[in-house]
Amino acid sequence: MKPQDTFAADQSAVMPTYGRADLWFERGQGSYLYDYDGLAYLDCASGIAVNNLGHNHPHLVAALHAQIDKVWHVSNLYRIEGQEKLAARLAKATALEHVFFCNSGAEANEGAVKMARRYHHAKGDTNRHVILCAGGAFHGRTLGMLAATDRPAFREGFGPMASGFIHAPFGNLNELRNQMSDKIAAIFIEPVQGEGGANAAPDGYLEGIRAAADEFGALVIADEIQTGMGRTGHLFAYQKAGIQPDLIAVAKGLGGGFPMGAIIARKEIGEAMGPGSHGTTFGGNPLAVAAGNAVMDVLEDEAFFPELGQRISQLDAGLAELASLYEGKIAELRGTGFLRGIKLSEGYEAGVLNGMLRDHKLLAVPAADNVLRLLPPLTISSDEVDELLRILHNAMKAL
Ligand SMILES: *Cc1c(COP(=O)(O)O)cnc(C)c1O
């Protein structure tokens, strides 16, 4: 019996916080999800930038199987081999020193903000608590992160908002510098805004943020929850700009589908977080770090990023062609790497296009600002990129 025959949509006990599509997937393999009738969907949603290595990746499956037979959970009261290993790898890859493991993106961001404040507090700079965020930012749905997130609809009915968060328009260094003061603890930034509409930082923006933070004694927190773990063609998106953040929040792709997050911090920040200063029951449990280490094994393969670079170029070329063919319907191409957006012209709706793509067996994700977001698995093949482009052509023609 198929689940749709058992669970009527209008009687679901699942809280209706999502406008869910009436699609049910039974299994996944590589770049495809299969519904209960065995129909294949090319998955360029990747569980919203989570399944970066596609579905049922043999190395991840083997790593989880091996850990399942040993131990699932022990708590952070004890040292955990996989944590030590993954922390060392993330620290090395980012030229930072300390890693805290948690369970989700919002939790990673919350922790990063706490750490930024605690760092200044520990230095005796106790008035420095304001977090300067960007217009259009998305940092998560917890009470704290709602105040950092700049989406009024997400806040409706949930007030009062946490204080100590202000915003400057994304991409505008002058406006950002105008808001700098000795109260700013950190500048909090997504190198590419994902939910906000696949907005890549303009050239020089991240460098300017680093310079402003240094000048005013503030930290830089990079929210790499969506952009990290290879999504933009670099392990982390900030690396393209050549800047060094003080804190990095990671989640989504980190566990390849296993829920986990991490905060990577500079040594002095980690040292301001003594025993008892922060905690989590589940964070970094043996299953999670087994998944995280397996993801890192794949990303650290020498051939991984060169290969990904070729697929990204292929997609770039295909999207450029699409944009010129349908210039009346496509207002702009957005984003970078495998975090791409197609902004539709007035009169065309990203939500409608997304539904048409679904009918053509392609999964994508809408974003703010009438943008359709493409988040292909980083392991997508050349033939599958061609298939993605072919489906896009057919849907754009019909739109
Ligand atoms: C998804 C996302 C979050 C929130 O992550 P959750 O795991 O859903 O809490 C925060 N920041 C960015 C940039 C994201 O893309």
The ligand as an SDF file (V2000), in Angstrom:
LIG
                    3D

 15 15  0  0  0  0  0  0  0  0999 V2000
   19.1160   26.5650    6.0960 C   0  0  0  0  0  0  0  0  0  0  0  0
   19.8470   27.7280    6.6220 C   0  0  0  0  0  0  0  0  0  0  0  0
   19.8430   28.0480    7.9820 C   0  0  0  0  0  0  0  0  0  0  0  0
   18.9980   27.2850    8.9860 C   0  0  0  0  0  0  0  0  0  0  0  0
   19.3730   25.9520    9.0710 O   0  0  0  0  0  0  0  0  0  0  0  0
   18.3810   24.9120    9.8210 P   0  0  0  0  0  0  0  0  0  0  0  0
   19.1750   23.6370    9.8270 O   0  0  0  0  0  0  0  0  0  0  0  0
   17.1440   24.8250    9.0180 O   0  0  0  0  0  0  0  0  0  0  0  0
   18.1450   25.4430   11.1850 O   0  0  0  0  0  0  0  0  0  0  0  0
   20.5970   29.1280    8.3960 C   0  0  0  0  0  0  0  0  0  0  0  0
   21.3230   29.8480    7.5310 N   0  0  0  0  0  0  0  0  0  0  0  0
   21.3590   29.5720    6.2260 C   0  0  0  0  0  0  0  0  0  0  0  0
   22.2080   30.3990    5.3240 C   0  0  0  0  0  0  0  0  0  0  0  0
   20.6150   28.5220    5.7190 C   0  0  0  0  0  0  0  0  0  0  0  0
   20.6200   28.2630    4.4030 O   0  0  0  0  0  0  0  0  0  0  0  0
  1  2  1  0
  2  3  1  0
  2 14  2  0
  3  4  1  0
  3 10  2  0
  4  5  1  0
  5  6  1  0
  6  7  2  0
  6  8  1  0
  6  9  1  0
 10 11  1  0
 11 12  2  0
 12 13  1  0
 12 14  1  0
 14 15  1  0
M  END
$$$$
